Amino acid sequence: MSIDSKVAVITGASQGIGEALVRTYRKAGFRVVANSRSIGASTDPDILNIAGDIADPATADKIVSEGLKRFGRIDTLVNNAGIFSAKPFTEFTLADWSNNLSTNLSGFFHVTQRAVKQMESQGSGHIVQITTSLVDQPINGVPSVLASITKGGLNAATKSLAIEYAARGIRVNAVAPGIVKTPMNPPEMHAALDKLHPVGRMGEISDIVGAVLFLENAPFVTGEILHVDGGQSAGHW
């Protein structure tokens, strides 16, 4: 199958890593279904933007049904949408709990379940989760319990799905970033955040996008949690 006929679904696509993934997949010849809560229409006929909350099953239905109606197939799903709440454990509210589970886990569940059904009918597919290196190596001073619960759940689901669907042509992987220069991290914080990585700098959006594309083009890799974190997961420093 020509790469020009392949289709990627990318969630959390309106800014940061997601926006860069849309551009990069299009440059690679993919047609793209892009989702975020408030994403507008695209002028590119090979990009279909679907606005809606990924935690809502109706949004997942629309992403897949409208994507299939426009492009006819789904080859890759990048579960990029997510939130990160950094608070001391005892200060988390029920709203924090609900929001993290809804976006990070329910959103993943709804759209992935629907995408897998389509991929299974095609006999091939690739799914990538964007998680966090904090799951494997918490950092003192960076409260991350809700991230560990939700993104850690995605890491576990990645391995489970990889085994369940390995014989059916569907690969499942994850990228676990360190702290990345996105709109979530204002420039005045960069110097302090640089120091949280053994290599002495934060990640760039291009570092994460490059890792996703590596997995895209690595047909013998499945069930992998690829740490792109400047050495954070290797240990203390």
Buried (B, 14 or more C-beta within 10 A) or exposed (E): EEEEEBBBBBBBBBBBBBBBBBEBBBEBEBBBBBBBBEBEEBEEEBBBBBBBBBBBBEBBBBBBEBBBEBBEBBBBBBBBBBBBBEEEEEEBEEEBBEBBBBBBBBBBBBBBEBBBEBBBEBEBBBBBBBBBBBBBBBBEEEBBBBBBBBBBBBBEBBBEBBEEBEEEEBBBBBBBBBBBBBEEBEEEEBEEBBEBBBEEBBBEBEBBBBBBBBBBEBEEBBBBBBBBBBBBBEEEE
